[in-house]
Amino acid sequence: MSDEGRLVAGRYRLVECIGRGGMGTVWRAEDEVLARQVALKQLHTQPHLSDNEVATLYERTRREARSAARVVHPNVVVVHDVVEDDGRPCIVMEYVPAPTLGDVLKGAHTVSPEEAARIGLGMVAAVRAAHAAGVLHRDIKPGNVLLGADGRVVLTDFGIARTAGTSTLTQTGEMVGSIDFMAPERIRGRQPGPSSDLWSLGATLYQAVEGRPPYRRETAMETAYAIVVDPLEPTRQAGPLEPLIDGLLSKNPEDRPTAEQTEQALRAACSGGSTPTQSAVGHDGPDDNADTARTPAALPTPPVTDDNADTARTPAALPTPPVMTERDGRGRKRGRRVLGVVVLALAVAAAAGMLYVSSQRGGADAADGQKTSTTTPTPSATPSRVPDGYRVVRDQRLGVSFPIPADWKPKTGSAGAVTYTDPSGLAGITIGMVDPAGSHPIEHFTDIETNTKANYATYRRLRMQKTTFKDKPAAVWEFTFHGRARAFRAIDLGYGTAGGREYDIYLSAPEAQWDTYRPVFDAVQNGFTD
């Protein structure tokens, strides 16, 4: 590479590129002052960010490096220095000549439960040291776990670490990290805590013994949705680690074991004993993960189409969608079960590199989805605001009714999210709900956009502004993005209710036919009732 041999900050000679990711490149370098090898991480230039956003990113990087330098432990990579290189901060770290756990697991390879427990012990020791220093790692994954030849396990790349309780400076990417290993609360835009790192540790252990991340789906969006809503697919090869992994991957942070409990369970597994039961490590059983009433999250996927790089086909592993029925003759409300839904409105997998292989659970889920996704004819007159060619549907779980074009069909496999697509499969509308909601819908729109801007170059904001809807605080967000063959446009309206919830109405369609599809959004919005 052209930078090879270049001197950084007057003392660090770049020798060899040893790693590259979305945010930066890591070099093996020679410290010419102390005559030792170091690892030097350079930030990548982010051309889609404004000057102010870049300045914020750089300042955050400096803060994160200072945070990481506070953690001194044999299982934590040492941060030596933070230097400037052409105005960009570079983090200088201890060089550990070792493969990562991610290298070992490539190609769906696995390690034994005992080896996973040994590696996990090193990881949790690093996590405990970081948390004791008030530092959250926020990007624990196999690629950040170094496996030394002497048996040393080193947690590295505190590149998005943060000191607990300090200003986050997140305008350029609060949610930057690896989606497969991101805790549910972080995806929902909530404040991460020590238990968020433990969830990531659990996801890493899951991949170590199963050969794949626990919630990987076809796209980044479906993966994020699955993390927050789907039940955990049981492990098959975890042996004595199974109850610990189940506990660490609990949706609710309060249900996860502590770092101390995690260490005890790992030691038991290393010694050939069994780990504590699920309840002992903080998980009360499978019904916890099914309790979506307190899990505000659903990531509506765009229309299912080979043309759209965002979805390519809905994997059978996703749960079935909510049962939809028409309004009855007296408008009765039946069987209301609240499903928390955060409308994550960008087709985040428009970046081709984010298309993942679905986990394999057989076809039973898809068959069930065909049974439960039903629409029945309306038995009586519909509200006066329903245009010709529309019908009114009611979702019993969300407790909402809205008009939909008569030929649009419910999308099988979009569990929790109420999604209808047009006959072409290129356009779709999704209704969701956040419960409990924040103080204003624009807050979670802003959080979602933050991650989007940092990770997906085809995203372009058209507008994001506060407004009102049904005399309640509301926000509207409109943007464009690209699929494999065409540009798409989307609009998302979120508004708060007196009950502390937030409803969202989201339309995605080809930009070239936007004038054709936009009236569908207007009709749904005008006829929406909760």
C-alpha positions in Angstrom: 0.0 0.0 0.0 1.1 3.6 -0.6 1.4 4.4 3.1 3.8 1.5 3.7 7.1 2.9 5.1 5.6 6.3 5.9 6.5 7.9 9.3 3.6 9.0 11.5 3.9 11.6 14.2 7.7 11.6 13.7 8.2 8.2 15.3 5.9 5.4 14.1 7.1 3.8 10.8 4.2 1.9 9.1 5.5 -1.5 8.2 2.5 -3.8 7.3 -1.3 -3.5 7.0 -2.7 -6.1 9.4 -6.4 -5.3 9.4 -9.0 -3.1 7.8 -12.6 -2.4 8.8 -15.3 0.1 8.1 -13.9 2.8 10.4 -10.2 2.4 10.1 -7.0 0.5 9.1 -4.6 -1.2 11.6 -0.9 -1.2 10.8 2.0 -3.0 12.3 4.4 -0.2 12.9 7.9 0.4 14.3 8.3 2.8 17.2 11.6 4.4 16.2 11.9 6.2 19.6 11.6 3.1 21.8 12.6 0.5 19.2 9.5 -1.7 19.6 6.7 -2.9 17.4 3.3 -1.4 17.9 -0.2 -1.6 16.3 -1.4 1.8 14.9 -5.0 2.3 14.0 -5.8 5.0 11.4 -9.3 6.4 11.0 -10.7 6.3 7.5 -11.8 9.5 5.8 -15.6 9.6 5.9 -16.6 11.7 2.8 -20.3 11.6 3.5 -19.9 13.4 6.9 -19.9 17.2 7.3 -16.9 19.1 8.7 -18.7 19.4 12.0 -19.5 15.6 12.1 -15.9 14.8 11.2 -14.6 17.0 14.0 -17.0 15.3 16.4 -15.8 11.9 15.3 -12.2 12.8 15.8 -12.8 14.2 19.2 -14.7 11.2 20.2 -11.9 8.9 19.0 -9.5 10.8 21.2 -11.8 10.5 24.2 -12.3 6.8 23.5 -8.5 6.2 23.4 -8.1 8.0 26.7 -10.8 5.8 28.1 -9.2 2.6 26.9 -5.8 3.7 28.2 -7.3 3.6 31.7 -7.8 -0.2 31.5 -4.6 -2.0 32.5 -5.0 -5.8 32.5 -3.1 -8.8 31.0 -6.3 -9.6 28.9 -6.7 -6.1 27.6 -4.5 -4.7 24.8 -2.4 -1.8 26.0 -3.0 1.7 24.5 0.3 3.5 24.3 -0.5 6.8 22.7 -2.9 8.9 20.6 -1.2 10.9 17.8 -2.2 13.1 14.9 -1.7 12.2 11.3 -2.7 14.8 8.8 -5.3 16.1 11.2 -6.7 12.6 11.9 -6.2 10.9 15.3 -4.4 7.6 15.4 -4.4 5.1 18.3 -1.1 3.4 19.1 -1.5 0.1 20.8 0.4 -2.9 22.0 1.2 -5.3 19.1 0.1 -8.8 19.7 1.3 -11.2 17.0 -1.7 -13.6 17.1 -4.7 -14.7 15.1 -8.2 -13.6 16.2 -11.0 -15.8 17.3 -12.7 -14.6 14.1 -9.9 -16.0 12.1 -10.3 -19.4 13.8 -14.1 -19.4 13.2 -14.0 -18.5 9.5 -15.9 -20.9 7.3 -18.4 -21.9 10.0 -15.6 -23.6 12.1 -16.2 -24.1 15.8 -14.3 -24.8 19.0 -15.1 -27.1 21.8 -17.3 -25.9 24.7 -14.2 -26.3 26.9 -12.0 -24.2 24.6 -14.8 -21.6 24.3 -15.0 -21.4 28.0 -11.3 -20.9 28.3 -11.4 -18.1 25.8 -14.5 -16.7 27.5 -12.6 -16.5 30.8 -10.0 -14.3 29.3 -12.7 -12.1 27.7 -14.7 -11.7 30.9 -11.6 -10.9 32.8 -11.0 -8.1 30.3 -14.6 -6.9 30.6 -14.5 -6.9 34.4 -11.3 -4.8 34.3 -12.8 -2.4 31.8 -16.0 -2.0 33.7 -14.1 -1.5 37.0 -12.4 1.4 35.3 -15.8 2.8 34.1 -15.2 1.8 30.5 -17.6 0.1 28.2 -16.1 -1.7 25.2 -19.2 -1.7 22.9 -17.8 -3.8 20.1 -16.9 -7.2 21.6 -16.9 -9.8 18.8 -14.6 -12.7 17.6 -12.6 -10.4 15.4 -11.5 -8.4 18.5 -10.3 -11.3 20.5 -6.7 -12.2 20.0 -5.5 -15.7 20.7 -1.8 -15.7 21.7 0.4 -18.7 21.1 1.1 -18.8 24.9 -2.6 -19.2 25.6 -3.1 -15.5 26.3 -6.5 -14.2 25.4 -6.5 -10.4 24.6 -9.5 -8.2 24.1 -8.5 -5.5 21.6 -9.9 -2.6 19.6 -11.5 -0.3 22.2 -12.1 1.9 19.2 -15.7 2.7 20.1 -15.3 2.3 23.9 -16.8 4.9 26.1 -16.4 6.0 29.7 -19.7 5.3 31.5 -21.5 8.5 32.4 -19.6 10.8 30.1 -20.7 12.8 27.1 -21.1 10.4 24.2 -20.5 12.8 21.3 -22.6 10.4 19.1 -23.7 12.7 16.3 -21.5 10.7 13.9 -22.5 7.2 15.0 -23.8 6.2 18.4 -24.6 2.8 17.1 -21.3 2.2 15.3 -20.4 -1.4 15.8 -21.0 -4.9 14.4 -24.7 -5.6 14.1 -24.3 -9.4 14.8 -22.9 -8.7 18.2 -24.9 -5.6 19.2 -27.2 -5.9 22.2 -30.9 -5.3 21.7 -31.0 -2.1 23.8 -28.3 -0.6 21.6 -30.3 -1.3 18.5 -33.3 0.3 20.1 -31.2 3.4 20.6 -31.1 3.1 24.4 -28.2 3.8 26.6 -25.8 0.8 26.8 -24.4 -0.4 30.1 -22.1 -3.2 31.3 -24.7 -5.8 30.5 -24.6 -4.7 26.9 -20.9 -5.9 26.7 -22.0 -9.2 28.3 -24.6 -9.7 25.6 -21.9 -9.3 23.0 -19.7 -11.8 24.9 -22.6 -14.2 24.9 -23.1 -13.8 21.1 -19.3 -14.4 20.7 -19.5 -17.6 22.7 -22.6 -18.7 20.7 -20.6 -18.3 17.4 -17.6 -20.1 18.9 -19.6 -23.3 19.5 -22.2 -23.1 16.8 -20.2 -21.6 13.9 -22.5 -18.6 13.3 -23.7 -15.6 15.2 -27.0 -16.2 17.1 -29.3 -14.0 15.0 -27.7 -13.6 11.6 -30.3 -13.3 8.8 -30.3 -12.4 5.1 -29.7 -8.7 5.7 -28.5 -6.3 8.3 -32.0 -5.1 8.9 -33.4 -8.5 9.4 -30.5 -9.3 11.7 -31.2 -6.2 13.8 -34.9 -7.0 14.0 -34.2 -10.6 15.0 -31.9 -9.5 17.8 -34.6 -7.4 19.4 -37.7 -9.5 18.7 -36.9 -13.2 17.7 -36.5 -15.9 20.3 -33.0 -17.4 20.5 -32.5 -20.5 18.4 -31.3 -23.1 20.9 -27.6 -24.1 20.8 -26.8 -27.7 19.6 -23.1 -27.9 20.5 -22.7 -25.7 23.6 -22.8 -28.5 26.1 -22.3 -27.1 29.6 -22.2 -23.6 28.2 -25.8 -23.7 27.0 -27.5 -22.1 30.1 -24.9 -19.4 30.4 -25.2 -18.4 26.7 -29.0 -18.4 27.0 -28.7 -16.1 30.0 -26.2 -13.7 28.4 -28.5 -13.4 25.3 -31.6 -12.4 27.3 -33.4 -9.5 25.7 -33.8 -7.6 29.0 -30.5 -6.4 30.3 -31.7 -7.0 33.9 -32.1 -10.7 33.2 -28.5 -11.3 32.2 -25.9 -12.7 34.6 -23.3 -10.3 36.0 -19.7 -10.5 35.0 -18.9 -12.3 38.2 -21.6 -14.9 37.6 -20.4 -15.3 34.0 -16.8 -15.9 35.2 -18.1 -18.6 37.7 -20.0 -20.4 35.0 -17.1 -20.3 32.6 -14.7 -21.7 35.3 -17.2 -24.5 35.9 -17.3 -25.4 32.2 -13.5 -25.3 32.0 -13.1 -27.7 34.9 -15.5 -30.2 33.3 -18.4 -29.3 35.5 -21.8 -28.0 34.5 -22.7 -24.3 34.5 -25.4 -23.0 36.7 -29.0 -23.3 35.6 -30.7 -20.6 33.5 -32.3 -19.0 36.5 -29.0 -18.9 38.3 -27.3 -17.0 35.6 -30.2 -14.5 35.2 -32.5 -16.0 32.6 -35.9 -17.3 33.6 -36.7 -19.4 30.5 -37.9 -19.1 26.9 -40.9 -16.9 27.8 -38.6 -14.0 28.6 -37.5 -13.7 25.0 -41.1 -14.0 23.8 -42.3 -11.1 25.9 -42.2 -8.4 23.2 -44.6 -6.2 25.1 -41.6 -4.6 26.8 -39.3 -5.0 23.9 -39.8 -2.0 21.6 -38.3 -3.1 18.3 -39.3 -4.1 14.9 -37.3 -3.2 11.8 -39.7 -3.2 8.9 -38.1 -4.7 5.8 -38.7 -3.1 2.4 -40.7 -5.0 -0.2 -39.5 -8.5 -1.0 -37.9 -8.5 -4.4 -34.7 -9.8 -6.1 -34.3 -6.2 -7.4 -34.0 -4.8 -3.9 -30.6 -5.5 -2.4 -32.3 -4.8 0.9 -34.1 -8.0 1.4 -33.7 -10.6 -1.5 -36.3 -13.0 0.0 -37.7 -13.4 3.5 -35.9 -16.2 5.3 -38.2 -18.9 6.7 -36.4 -18.5 10.0 -38.3 -15.3 10.7 -41.5 -15.7 12.8 -44.9 -15.3 11.4 -46.6 -11.9 11.0 -49.5 -10.7 13.2 -53.0 -11.9 12.3 -54.9 -9.2 10.4 -58.7 -9.0 10.3 -61.1 -6.5 8.9 -63.1 -4.1 11.2 -66.3 -5.9 12.3 -69.7 -4.3 12.0 -69.6 -2.5 15.3 -65.9 -1.6 15.2 -65.2 -3.8 18.2 -61.7 -4.1 19.6 -60.7 -7.7 20.1 -57.7 -9.4 21.8 -55.3 -6.5 22.1 -51.7 -7.5 22.6 -49.1 -4.7 22.4 -46.1 -5.5 20.3 -43.3 -2.9 20.7 -42.1 -1.7 17.3 -39.4 0.7 16.4 -39.5 1.6 12.7 -35.9 1.5 11.6 -36.7 3.1 8.3 -33.6 2.6 6.1 -33.0 -0.4 3.9 -29.7 -0.9 5.7 -28.6 -3.8 3.6 -28.5 -1.7 0.4 -24.7 -2.0 0.9 -24.0 -5.3 -0.9 -21.5 -6.4 1.8 -24.3 -6.7 4.4 -26.1 -9.6 2.7 -25.9 -12.5 5.1 -26.8 -16.2 5.0 -30.0 -17.0 6.9 -29.8 -19.4 9.8 -31.4 -22.7 9.0 -34.5 -23.8 10.9 -36.4 -25.7 8.4 -39.7 -24.8 6.7 -42.1 -25.1 9.6 -42.1 -21.4 10.4 -42.9 -20.5 6.8 -45.8 -22.9 6.7 -47.2 -21.5 9.9 -46.8 -18.0 8.4 -49.0 -18.9 5.5 -51.7 -20.1 7.9 -51.7 -17.0 10.1 -51.4 -14.3 7.5 -55.0 -13.9 6.6 -57.3 -11.1 5.5 -61.1 -11.5 5.5 -63.7 -9.3 3.6 -65.0 -6.4 5.6 -68.6 -7.2 6.7 -69.8 -3.6 6.9 -69.2 0.0 5.8 -65.7 1.4 6.3 -64.8 4.9 7.5 -65.7 7.8 5.2 -62.0 8.7 4.7 -61.2 5.4 2.9 -60.7 6.0 -0.8 -62.2 3.9 -3.5 -60.1 0.7 -4.1 -59.0 0.5 -0.4 -60.2 -1.7 2.4 -59.8 -1.2 6.2 -57.7 -3.7 8.1 -57.2 -4.0 11.9 -54.2 -5.4 13.7 -55.3 -6.9 17.0 -51.8 -6.9 18.5 -51.0 -3.3 17.8 -54.6 -2.2 18.4 -54.8 -0.1 15.2 -56.9 0.1 12.1 -55.9 1.6 8.7 -56.9 1.5 5.0 -54.8 -0.4 2.5 -55.1 -0.8 -1.2 -57.4 -3.8 -2.0 -54.7 -5.6 -4.0 -51.9 -5.2 -1.4 -51.1 -8.3 0.5 -49.6 -9.0 4.0 -46.0 -9.9 3.9 -45.3 -13.4 5.4 -42.4 -13.5 7.7 -42.3 -9.9 9.1 -43.1 -10.9 12.6 -44.4 -8.1 14.8 -44.2 -5.6 12.0 -47.5 -5.1 10.1 -46.3 -5.0 6.5 -48.3 -4.9 3.3 -46.7 -5.0 -0.2 -48.1 -4.1 -3.6 -48.4 -6.8 -6.3 -45.0 -6.0 -7.8 -43.3 -6.5 -4.5 -41.4 -3.2 -5.0 -43.4 -1.1 -2.6 -44.6 -1.7 0.9 -46.1 0.0 3.9 -45.3 -0.9 7.5 -47.1 0.1 10.7 -45.2 -0.1 14.0 -45.2 1.0 17.6 -42.7 2.1 20.2 -43.8 1.3 23.8 -42.6 3.0 26.0 -41.8 5.9 23.7 -39.3 8.7 24.3 -40.2 12.3 24.8 -40.5 13.0 21.1 -40.5 10.7 17.9 -37.7 12.7 16.4 -35.4 11.4 19.0 -35.4 7.8 17.8 -35.4 8.9 14.2 -32.2 10.8 14.9 -30.6 7.9 16.7 -31.4 5.6 13.8 -30.2 8.1 11.2 -26.9 8.5 13.1 -26.0 4.8 12.6 -27.3 5.0 9.0 -25.1 7.9 8.0 -22.0 6.3 9.5 -22.5 3.0 7.7 -24.5 3.3 4.5 -23.2 5.6 1.8 -26.3 5.4 -0.4 -28.5 7.0 2.3 -29.6 10.6 1.6 -31.8 12.6 3.9 -34.5 14.7 2.2 -36.1 16.0 5.4 -36.5 15.3 9.1 -38.6 17.7 11.0 -41.0 18.0 14.0 -44.7 18.3 13.3 -48.0 17.3 14.8 -50.4 14.5 14.0 -53.8 14.0 15.6 -52.9 16.9 17.9 -49.9 14.9 19.2 -46.2 15.5 18.9 -44.9 14.0 15.7 -41.9 13.8 13.3 -41.6 13.1 9.6 -38.5 11.6 8.1 -38.0 11.3 4.3 -35.0 9.9 2.5 -33.6 7.9 -0.4 -31.4 4.9 -0.7 -30.3 2.4 -3.5 -31.1 -1.2 -4.1 -29.2 -3.4 -6.6 -31.0 -2.1 -9.7 -32.8 1.1 -8.7 -33.2 4.0 -6.3 -35.8 3.8 -3.5 -37.5 6.5 -1.6 -39.1 6.3 1.9 -41.1 8.3 4.3 -41.7 7.6 8.0 -44.2 9.4 10.2 -44.0 8.9 14.0 -46.4 10.3 16.5 -46.9 10.0 20.3 -50.0 9.0 22.1 -51.5 9.9 25.5 -50.7 6.4 26.6 -46.9 6.9 26.3 -46.7 5.0 23.0 -45.4 6.0 19.6 -47.0 4.8 16.3 -45.0 4.8 13.1 -46.3 4.7 9.5 -43.5 3.9 6.9 -43.7 3.7 3.1 -40.9 2.5 0.9 -41.1 2.5 -3.0 -39.1 2.9 -6.1 -38.1 6.6 -6.5 -39.1 6.6 -10.1 -42.7 5.7 -9.2 -42.9 7.8 -6.1 -45.7 10.0 -7.3 -47.7 6.8 -7.9 -47.1 5.3 -4.4 -47.0 8.4 -2.2 -50.9 8.7 -2.2 -50.9 5.3 -0.4 -49.0 6.8 2.5 -51.4 9.7 2.6 -54.5 7.4 2.6 -53.1 5.2 5.4 -52.2 8.3 7.4 -55.6 9.9 6.9 -57.5 6.8 7.8 -55.2 5.6 10.7 -57.0 5.0 14.0 -55.6 3.7 17.3 
